[in-house]
Amino acid sequence: MKPTKDHDERIAKMTFASVYPHYLAKAVKKGRTKEELHEVIGWLTGFDEKMMLELINEKVTFETFFNKAKLNPDAHLIKGVICGYRVEEIENPLTRQVRYLDKLVDELAKGRKMEKILRKA
């Protein structure tokens, strides 16, 4: 499946604040903690908890969220299918970054070990 231009634009305009509660609920429902979720988001983006909460309060779009992020140099190691898309094949950089985040949250919720989620050897 290949994302369309409309799909990419919708993702860019979505706010991180609107999706974050779903990430948190998914993680907690599966026995993971808010701290683990923040560690995963921080690993990908370079954001500490304070910055994450500021971005949530500002209701920034994913476009702004990832423009402010310092993407982890190992993010390219995130592979697999999420929401029907193979992450490594997504051409639009922003859509790929959002799907990286989705994939990490999914791995967290599935009980994967933190070392594996954070792509540590």
C-alpha positions as CSV (number, residue, x, y, z in Angstrom):
1,M,0.0,0.0,0.0
2,K,1.3,3.4,-0.9
3,P,0.3,6.6,1.0
4,T,-1.4,9.3,-1.1
5,K,-0.6,13.0,-1.1
6,D,-3.9,13.6,0.8
7,H,-2.9,11.0,3.4
8,D,0.5,12.6,3.9
9,E,-1.1,16.1,4.3
10,R,-3.7,14.7,6.8
11,I,-0.9,13.3,8.9
12,A,1.2,16.5,8.7
13,K,-1.8,18.5,10.0
14,M,-2.8,16.1,12.9
15,T,-1.7,17.4,16.3
16,F,0.6,15.3,18.5
17,A,-1.7,16.3,21.4
18,S,-4.6,14.5,19.7
19,V,-2.7,11.2,19.2
20,Y,-0.7,11.2,22.5
21,P,-3.6,10.1,24.7
22,H,-4.1,7.1,22.4
23,Y,-0.4,6.2,22.6
24,L,-0.6,6.4,26.4
25,A,-3.8,4.4,26.7
26,K,-2.4,1.7,24.4
27,A,0.8,1.4,26.4
28,V,-0.9,1.4,29.8
29,K,-3.6,-1.0,28.8
30,K,-0.8,-3.5,27.9
31,G,1.0,-3.0,31.2
32,R,3.6,-0.5,30.2
33,T,4.2,2.8,31.9
34,K,4.0,6.5,30.9
35,E,7.7,6.7,31.7
36,E,8.4,3.9,29.2
37,L,6.3,5.6,26.6
38,H,8.2,8.9,27.2
39,E,11.5,7.0,27.0
40,V,10.5,5.6,23.6
41,I,9.3,9.0,22.3
42,G,12.4,10.7,23.7
43,W,14.7,8.1,22.0
44,L,13.1,8.8,18.6
45,T,12.8,12.6,18.9
46,G,15.4,13.8,21.4
47,F,12.6,15.4,23.5
48,D,12.7,15.3,27.3
49,E,9.4,15.1,29.2
50,K,9.2,18.8,29.7
51,M,9.5,19.6,26.0
52,M,7.0,16.8,25.1
53,L,4.4,18.3,27.5
54,E,5.1,21.8,26.0
55,L,4.4,20.5,22.5
56,I,1.2,18.8,23.7
57,N,0.0,22.0,25.4
58,E,0.8,24.0,22.3
59,K,-1.1,21.5,20.2
60,V,1.6,21.4,17.6
61,T,1.0,19.5,14.3
62,F,3.1,16.4,13.6
63,E,4.9,18.6,11.0
64,T,6.0,21.1,13.7
65,F,6.7,18.2,16.2
66,F,9.1,16.5,13.9
67,N,10.6,19.8,12.6
68,K,11.6,20.5,16.2
69,A,12.8,16.9,16.8
70,K,16.4,15.7,16.5
71,L,15.6,12.3,15.0
72,N,17.7,9.5,16.4
73,P,20.4,8.4,13.9
74,D,19.3,4.8,14.4
75,A,15.7,5.5,13.5
76,H,16.3,4.0,10.0
77,L,16.6,0.6,11.8
78,I,12.8,0.7,12.6
79,K,11.3,-1.7,10.1
80,G,8.1,-3.6,9.7
81,V,4.4,-3.0,8.9
82,I,2.3,-0.4,10.8
83,C,-1.2,0.7,9.8
84,G,-0.9,-1.3,6.6
85,Y,2.3,0.4,5.5
86,R,5.8,-1.0,5.4
87,V,7.7,1.7,7.3
88,E,10.9,1.5,5.4
89,E,9.2,2.0,2.1
90,I,7.3,5.2,2.9
91,E,8.7,7.9,0.7
92,N,7.4,11.0,2.4
93,P,9.9,11.8,5.3
94,L,7.3,13.2,7.7
95,T,4.8,10.3,7.2
96,R,7.7,7.9,7.7
97,Q,8.7,9.6,10.9
98,V,5.1,9.5,12.3
99,R,5.0,5.8,11.4
100,Y,8.3,5.3,13.1
101,L,6.6,6.6,16.3
102,D,3.5,4.5,15.7
103,K,5.7,1.4,15.3
104,L,7.7,2.1,18.5
105,V,4.5,2.5,20.5
106,D,3.1,-0.7,19.0
107,E,6.3,-2.6,19.9
108,L,6.1,-1.2,23.5
109,A,2.4,-2.3,23.8
110,K,3.3,-5.7,22.5
111,G,5.7,-6.2,25.3
112,R,8.9,-6.0,23.4
113,K,12.0,-5.4,25.6
114,M,13.2,-1.8,25.8
115,E,16.6,-2.7,24.4
116,K,15.0,-4.0,21.3
117,I,12.6,-1.1,20.9
118,L,15.5,1.4,21.3
119,R,17.5,-0.6,18.8
120,K,20.4,-1.3,21.2
121,A,22.8,-4.1,20.3
